[in-house]
Amino acid sequence: MIRSPQLAVTTPDVVVLDLHLPHVSGPDILRHIRADARLTETRVIVATAHARIAESIRREADLVLLKPISFSQLRDLSAILDPARQSAN
């Protein structure tokens, strides 16, 4: 089990998660977020430099950004963070 003091006391709207972290598995954090009933509305944006990992995690994340991050990926990120703006375009 992953212990996160921040996730224990807050319910974030968005989590930006790099999959390659020291001392903890990014995919484990993603699974923890998805398994927590309090976080069902939390959007998870994953960043990774590994295309194969990006494909395997795509179903669990709301958006996967492949590093280096391009302008079009940032535009997709903007749509996730502000859905009202996306529907206006």
N, CA, C and O atoms as a GROMACS GRO file, in nm:
protein
  356
    1MET      N    1   0.084  -0.118   0.000
    1MET     CA    2   0.000   0.000   0.000
    1MET      C    3   0.089   0.124   0.000
    1MET      O    4   0.191   0.130   0.068
    2ILE      N    5   0.047   0.222  -0.076
    2ILE     CA    6   0.119   0.349  -0.084
    2ILE      C    7   0.058   0.443   0.018
    2ILE      O    8  -0.064   0.461   0.024
    3ARG      N    9   0.143   0.503   0.097
    3ARG     CA   10   0.096   0.600   0.195
    3ARG      C   11   0.130   0.739   0.145
    3ARG      O   12   0.246   0.772   0.121
    4SER      N   13   0.028   0.820   0.131
    4SER     CA   14   0.047   0.957   0.085
    4SER      C   15  -0.027   1.051   0.177
    4SER      O   16  -0.150   1.056   0.175
    5PRO      N   17   0.046   1.127   0.258
    5PRO     CA   18  -0.021   1.222   0.348
    5PRO      C   19  -0.106   1.323   0.272
    5PRO      O   20  -0.212   1.363   0.320
    6GLN      N   21  -0.060   1.365   0.153
    6GLN     CA   22  -0.136   1.463   0.075
    6GLN      C   23  -0.269   1.405   0.029
    6GLN      O   24  -0.373   1.471   0.040
    7LEU      N   25  -0.268   1.282  -0.023
    7LEU     CA   26  -0.392   1.222  -0.072
    7LEU      C   27  -0.485   1.181   0.042
    7LEU      O   28  -0.605   1.164   0.021
    8ALA      N   29  -0.431   1.166   0.162
    8ALA     CA   30  -0.515   1.130   0.277
    8ALA      C   31  -0.601   1.246   0.323
    8ALA      O   32  -0.708   1.224   0.381
    9VAL      N   33  -0.557   1.369   0.298
    9VAL     CA   34  -0.631   1.485   0.351
    9VAL      C   35  -0.689   1.575   0.242
    9VAL      O   36  -0.763   1.669   0.273
   10THR      N   37  -0.657   1.549   0.116
   10THR     CA   38  -0.710   1.632   0.008
   10THR      C   39  -0.774   1.545  -0.098
   10THR      O   40  -0.749   1.425  -0.107
   11THR      N   41  -0.857   1.608  -0.177
   11THR     CA   42  -0.916   1.541  -0.294
   11THR      C   43  -0.883   1.629  -0.415
   11THR      O   44  -0.960   1.720  -0.448
   12PRO      N   45  -0.771   1.603  -0.480
   12PRO     CA   46  -0.730   1.690  -0.590
   12PRO      C   47  -0.819   1.673  -0.713
   12PRO      O   48  -0.874   1.565  -0.737
   13ASP      N   49  -0.833   1.780  -0.788
   13ASP     CA   50  -0.905   1.773  -0.916
   13ASP      C   51  -0.819   1.703  -1.021
   13ASP      O   52  -0.869   1.626  -1.103
   14VAL      N   53  -0.689   1.732  -1.017
   14VAL     CA   54  -0.595   1.679  -1.116
   14VAL      C   55  -0.466   1.638  -1.047
   14VAL      O   56  -0.418   1.707  -0.957
   15VAL      N   57  -0.411   1.525  -1.090
   15VAL     CA   58  -0.278   1.482  -1.047
   15VAL      C   59  -0.193   1.467  -1.172
   15VAL      O   60  -0.232   1.397  -1.266
   16VAL      N   61  -0.078   1.532  -1.174
   16VAL     CA   62   0.019   1.513  -1.282
   16VAL      C   63   0.126   1.421  -1.225
   16VAL      O   64   0.193   1.454  -1.127
   17LEU      N   65   0.140   1.305  -1.288
   17LEU     CA   66   0.224   1.198  -1.232
   17LEU      C   67   0.330   1.156  -1.331
   17LEU      O   68   0.299   1.110  -1.441
   18ASP      N   69   0.456   1.171  -1.293
   18ASP     CA   70   0.566   1.116  -1.372
   18ASP      C   71   0.579   0.970  -1.331
   18ASP      O   72   0.584   0.939  -1.212
   19LEU      N   73   0.585   0.880  -1.426
   19LEU     CA   74   0.590   0.738  -1.393
   19LEU      C   75   0.725   0.693  -1.340
   19LEU      O   76   0.734   0.592  -1.271
   20HIS      N   77   0.831   0.767  -1.372
   20HIS     CA   78   0.965   0.728  -1.330
   20HIS      C   79   1.007   0.814  -1.211
   20HIS      O   80   1.067   0.921  -1.228
   21LEU      N   81   0.976   0.767  -1.092
   21LEU     CA   82   1.006   0.841  -0.970
   21LEU      C   83   1.107   0.763  -0.886
   21LEU      O   84   1.108   0.640  -0.888
   22PRO      N   85   1.190   0.833  -0.811
   22PRO     CA   86   1.280   0.762  -0.721
   22PRO      C   87   1.203   0.708  -0.600
   22PRO      O   88   1.117   0.777  -0.546
   23HIS      N   89   1.234   0.588  -0.560
   23HIS     CA   90   1.183   0.528  -0.436
   23HIS      C   91   1.037   0.485  -0.438
   23HIS      O   92   0.989   0.430  -0.339
   24VAL      N   93   0.965   0.508  -0.547
   24VAL     CA   94   0.824   0.467  -0.553
   24VAL      C   95   0.786   0.444  -0.700
   24VAL      O   96   0.839   0.509  -0.790
   25SER      N   97   0.696   0.352  -0.720
   25SER     CA   98   0.653   0.318  -0.856
   25SER      C   99   0.539   0.409  -0.900
   25SER      O  100   0.434   0.413  -0.835
   26GLY      N  101   0.559   0.481  -1.009
   26GLY     CA  102   0.453   0.565  -1.063
   26GLY      C  103   0.327   0.486  -1.096
   26GLY      O  104   0.217   0.530  -1.062
   27PRO      N  105   0.340   0.368  -1.163
   27PRO     CA  106   0.220   0.288  -1.189
   27PRO      C  107   0.148   0.244  -1.061
   27PRO      O  108   0.026   0.235  -1.059
   28ASP      N  109   0.224   0.217  -0.954
   28ASP     CA  110   0.160   0.182  -0.826
   28ASP      C  111   0.080   0.300  -0.771
   28ASP      O  112  -0.029   0.282  -0.717
   29ILE      N  113   0.135   0.421  -0.784
   29ILE     CA  114   0.062   0.540  -0.739
   29ILE      C  115  -0.067   0.556  -0.819
   29ILE      O  116  -0.172   0.586  -0.763
   30LEU      N  117  -0.058   0.536  -0.949
   30LEU     CA  118  -0.177   0.547  -1.034
   30LEU      C  119  -0.283   0.445  -0.993
   30LEU      O  120  -0.401   0.479  -0.982
   31ARG      N  121  -0.243   0.321  -0.970
   31ARG     CA  122  -0.339   0.219  -0.926
   31ARG      C  123  -0.400   0.255  -0.791
   31ARG      O  124  -0.519   0.233  -0.769
   32HIS      N  125  -0.320   0.311  -0.701
   32HIS     CA  126  -0.370   0.354  -0.570
   32HIS      C  127  -0.476   0.463  -0.586
   32HIS      O  128  -0.580   0.459  -0.521
   33ILE      N  129  -0.449   0.559  -0.672
   33ILE     CA  130  -0.546   0.667  -0.695
   33ILE      C  131  -0.675   0.610  -0.751
   33ILE      O  132  -0.784   0.647  -0.706
   34ARG      N  133  -0.665   0.522  -0.848
   34ARG     CA  134  -0.784   0.465  -0.912
   34ARG      C  135  -0.863   0.375  -0.817
   34ARG      O  136  -0.984   0.359  -0.834
   35ALA      N  137  -0.797   0.317  -0.718
   35ALA     CA  138  -0.865   0.228  -0.623
   35ALA      C  139  -0.931   0.304  -0.508
   35ALA      O  140  -1.012   0.246  -0.435
   36ASP      N  141  -0.898   0.430  -0.490
   36ASP     CA  142  -0.950   0.510  -0.378
   36ASP      C  143  -1.085   0.571  -0.418
   36ASP      O  144  -1.092   0.653  -0.510
   37ALA      N  145  -1.191   0.532  -0.349
   37ALA     CA  146  -1.327   0.579  -0.381
   37ALA      C  147  -1.338   0.731  -0.373
   37ALA      O  148  -1.419   0.791  -0.445
   38ARG      N  149  -1.260   0.794  -0.287
   38ARG     CA  150  -1.265   0.941  -0.275
   38ARG      C  151  -1.211   1.012  -0.398
   38ARG      O  152  -1.240   1.129  -0.422
   39LEU      N  153  -1.130   0.940  -0.477
   39LEU     CA  154  -1.059   1.004  -0.588
   39LEU      C  155  -1.116   0.965  -0.725
   39LEU      O  156  -1.047   0.978  -0.826
   40THR      N  157  -1.241   0.920  -0.728
   40THR     CA  158  -1.298   0.876  -0.855
   40THR      C  159  -1.312   0.989  -0.956
   40THR      O  160  -1.309   0.965  -1.077
   41GLU      N  161  -1.326   1.111  -0.909
   41GLU     CA  162  -1.338   1.226  -1.000
   41GLU      C  163  -1.204   1.291  -1.032
   41GLU      O  164  -1.198   1.382  -1.115
   42THR      N  165  -1.097   1.246  -0.967
   42THR     CA  166  -0.965   1.303  -0.989
   42THR      C  167  -0.912   1.261  -1.126
   42THR      O  168  -0.910   1.143  -1.158
   43ARG      N  169  -0.872   1.357  -1.204
   43ARG     CA  170  -0.812   1.329  -1.334
   43ARG      C  171  -0.662   1.308  -1.315
   43ARG      O  172  -0.597   1.382  -1.241
   44VAL      N  173  -0.610   1.207  -1.382
   44VAL     CA  174  -0.468   1.176  -1.370
   44VAL      C  175  -0.402   1.191  -1.506
   44VAL      O  176  -0.439   1.126  -1.604
   45ILE      N  177  -0.303   1.279  -1.508
   45ILE     CA  178  -0.223   1.303  -1.628
   45ILE      C  179  -0.086   1.244  -1.602
   45ILE      O  180  -0.017   1.281  -1.507
   46VAL      N  181  -0.047   1.150  -1.687
   46VAL     CA  182   0.078   1.078  -1.669
   46VAL      C  183   0.181   1.128  -1.768
   46VAL      O  184   0.149   1.152  -1.885
   47ALA      N  185   0.304   1.145  -1.721
   47ALA     CA  186   0.416   1.183  -1.808
   47ALA      C  187   0.520   1.072  -1.803
   47ALA      O  188   0.556   1.024  -1.695
   48THR      N  189   0.568   1.032  -1.919
   48THR     CA  190   0.673   0.931  -1.926
   48THR      C  191   0.754   0.952  -2.054
   48THR      O  192   0.704   1.007  -2.152
   49ALA      N  193   0.878   0.908  -2.052
   49ALA     CA  194   0.963   0.914  -2.170
   49ALA      C  195   0.961   0.782  -2.247
   49ALA      O  196   1.027   0.770  -2.350
   50HIS      N  197   0.888   0.685  -2.198
   50HIS     CA  198   0.889   0.550  -2.255
   50HIS      C  199   0.758   0.520  -2.328
   50HIS      O  200   0.654   0.504  -2.264
   51ALA      N  201   0.764   0.512  -2.461
   51ALA     CA  202   0.644   0.492  -2.542
   51ALA      C  203   0.573   0.361  -2.508
   51ALA      O  204   0.450   0.357  -2.505
   52ARG      N  205   0.648   0.256  -2.482
   52ARG     CA  206   0.586   0.127  -2.450
   52ARG      C  207   0.509   0.134  -2.319
   52ARG      O  208   0.399   0.079  -2.308
   53ILE      N  209   0.564   0.201  -2.221
   53ILE     CA  210   0.495   0.219  -2.093
   53ILE      C  211   0.373   0.307  -2.113
   53ILE      O  212   0.267   0.282  -2.054
   54ALA      N  213   0.386   0.411  -2.195
   54ALA     CA  214   0.272   0.500  -2.222
   54ALA      C  215   0.154   0.422  -2.277
   54ALA      O  216   0.041   0.444  -2.236
   55GLU      N  217   0.180   0.331  -2.370
   55GLU     CA  218   0.071   0.250  -2.428
   55GLU      C  219   0.008   0.160  -2.324
   55GLU      O  220  -0.114   0.143  -2.324
   56SER      N  221   0.088   0.101  -2.237
   56SER     CA  222   0.033   0.007  -2.140
   56SER      C  223  -0.048   0.076  -2.031
   56SER      O  224  -0.133   0.012  -1.968
   57ILE      N  225  -0.025   0.203  -2.007
   57ILE     CA  226  -0.092   0.274  -1.898
   57ILE      C  227  -0.208   0.361  -1.948
   57ILE      O  228  -0.282   0.417  -1.867
   58ARG      N  229  -0.223   0.372  -2.078
   58ARG     CA  230  -0.320   0.464  -2.139
   58ARG      C  231  -0.463   0.445  -2.089
   58ARG      O  232  -0.536   0.544  -2.076
   59ARG      N  233  -0.506   0.323  -2.062
   59ARG     CA  234  -0.645   0.300  -2.016
   59ARG      C  235  -0.669   0.350  -1.874
   59ARG      O  236  -0.782   0.384  -1.839
   60GLU      N  237  -0.564   0.356  -1.794
   60GLU     CA  238  -0.581   0.396  -1.654
   60GLU      C  239  -0.570   0.547  -1.633
   60GLU      O  240  -0.621   0.600  -1.535
   61ALA      N  241  -0.503   0.615  -1.725
   61ALA     CA  242  -0.481   0.759  -1.711
   61ALA      C  243  -0.581   0.835  -1.796
   61ALA      O  244  -0.631   0.784  -1.896
   62ASP      N  245  -0.611   0.958  -1.756
   62ASP     CA  246  -0.698   1.043  -1.836
   62ASP      C  247  -0.624   1.099  -1.957
   62ASP      O  248  -0.683   1.122  -2.062
   63LEU      N  249  -0.494   1.119  -1.941
   63LEU     CA  250  -0.411   1.167  -2.050
   63LEU      C  251  -0.269   1.120  -2.025
   63LEU      O  252  -0.222   1.122  -1.911
   64VAL      N  253  -0.201   1.075  -2.130
   64VAL     CA  254  -0.061   1.034  -2.120
   64VAL      C  255   0.021   1.129  -2.206
   64VAL      O  256  -0.005   1.145  -2.326
   65LEU      N  257   0.120   1.191  -2.145
   65LEU     CA  258   0.211   1.281  -2.216
   65LEU      C  259   0.344   1.210  -2.234
   65LEU      O  260   0.404   1.163  -2.137
   66LEU      N  261   0.389   1.201  -2.357
   66LEU     CA  262   0.516   1.138  -2.386
   66LEU      C  263   0.623   1.247  -2.391
   66LEU      O  264   0.616   1.340  -2.472
   67LYS      N  265   0.724   1.234  -2.304
   67LYS     CA  266   0.830   1.334  -2.297
   67LYS      C  267   0.929   1.312  -2.411
   67LYS      O  268   0.954   1.198  -2.448
   68PRO      N  269   0.985   1.418  -2.467
   68PRO     CA  270   0.959   1.558  -2.434
   68PRO      C  271   0.818   1.597  -2.478
   68PRO      O  272   0.767   1.550  -2.579
   69ILE      N  273   0.758   1.683  -2.400
   69ILE     CA  274   0.619   1.720  -2.420
   69ILE      C  275   0.608   1.825  -2.532
   69ILE      O  276   0.678   1.926  -2.530
   70SER      N  277   0.520   1.799  -2.627
   70SER     CA  278   0.502   1.887  -2.742
   70SER      C  279   0.391   1.990  -2.717
   70SER      O  280   0.316   1.980  -2.620
   71PHE      N  281   0.384   2.088  -2.804
   71PHE     CA  282   0.280   2.190  -2.794
   71PHE      C  283   0.141   2.127  -2.805
   71PHE      O  284   0.050   2.166  -2.731
   72SER      N  285   0.123   2.032  -2.896
   72SER     CA  286  -0.009   1.970  -2.911
   72SER      C  287  -0.049   1.893  -2.785
   72SER      O  288  -0.167   1.888  -2.750
   73GLN      N  289   0.049   1.834  -2.716
   73GLN     CA  290   0.019   1.766  -2.590
   73GLN      C  291  -0.025   1.868  -2.485
   73GLN      O  292  -0.116   1.840  -2.407
   74LEU      N  293   0.038   1.983  -2.483
   74LEU     CA  294  -0.004   2.087  -2.388
   74LEU      C  295  -0.145   2.136  -2.420
   74LEU      O  296  -0.221   2.168  -2.329
   75ARG      N  297  -0.179   2.142  -2.546
   75ARG     CA  298  -0.315   2.181  -2.586
   75ARG      C  299  -0.415   2.077  -2.535
   75ARG      O  300  -0.522   2.113  -2.485
   76ASP      N  301  -0.382   1.947  -2.548
   76ASP     CA  302  -0.468   1.841  -2.494
   76ASP      C  303  -0.481   1.854  -2.343
   76ASP      O  304  -0.589   1.834  -2.288
   77LEU      N  305  -0.372   1.888  -2.278
   77LEU     CA  306  -0.373   1.907  -2.133
   77LEU      C  307  -0.466   2.022  -2.096
   77LEU      O  308  -0.540   2.012  -1.998
   78SER      N  309  -0.462   2.128  -2.172
   78SER     CA  310  -0.550   2.242  -2.148
   78SER      C  311  -0.696   2.200  -2.155
   78SER      O  312  -0.777   2.246  -2.075
   79ALA      N  313  -0.731   2.115  -2.250
   79ALA     CA  314  -0.870   2.068  -2.264
   79ALA      C  315  -0.912   1.984  -2.145
   79ALA      O  316  -1.027   1.990  -2.102
   80ILE      N  317  -0.820   1.906  -2.091
   80ILE     CA  318  -0.851   1.823  -1.974
   80ILE      C  319  -0.872   1.912  -1.852
   80ILE      O  320  -0.964   1.890  -1.773
   81LEU      N  321  -0.788   2.014  -1.836
   81LEU     CA  322  -0.796   2.098  -1.718
   81LEU      C  323  -0.912   2.196  -1.723
   81LEU      O  324  -0.963   2.237  -1.618
   82ASP      N  325  -0.956   2.232  -1.843
   82ASP     CA  326  -1.065   2.329  -1.857
   82ASP      C  327  -1.164   2.280  -1.963
   82ASP      O  328  -1.164   2.329  -2.076
   83PRO      N  329  -1.250   2.182  -1.927
   83PRO     CA  330  -1.343   2.125  -2.025
   83PRO      C  331  -1.439   2.228  -2.085
   83PRO      O  332  -1.479   2.213  -2.200
   84ALA      N  333  -1.475   2.331  -2.011
   84ALA     CA  334  -1.566   2.434  -2.063
   84ALA      C  335  -1.502   2.506  -2.181
   84ALA      O  336  -1.569   2.540  -2.278
   85ARG      N  337  -1.373   2.529  -2.172
   85ARG     CA  338  -1.300   2.595  -2.281
   85ARG      C  339  -1.300   2.507  -2.405
   85ARG      O  340  -1.314   2.557  -2.517
   86GLN      N  341  -1.284   2.377  -2.387
   86GLN     CA  342  -1.282   2.284  -2.499
   86GLN      C  343  -1.417   2.282  -2.570
   86GLN      O  344  -1.420   2.279  -2.694
   87SER      N  345  -1.527   2.282  -2.496
   87SER     CA  346  -1.659   2.276  -2.559
   87SER      C  347  -1.693   2.407  -2.630
   87SER      O  348  -1.778   2.408  -2.719
   88ALA      N  349  -1.630   2.516  -2.592
   88ALA     CA  350  -1.654   2.646  -2.655
   88ALA      C  351  -1.586   2.655  -2.791
   88ALA      O  352  -1.627   2.736  -2.875
   89ASN      N  353  -1.482   2.574  -2.814
   89ASN     CA  354  -1.407   2.579  -2.941
   89ASN      C  355  -1.471   2.496  -3.048
   89ASN      O  356  -1.421   2.490  -3.161
   0.00000   0.00000   0.00000
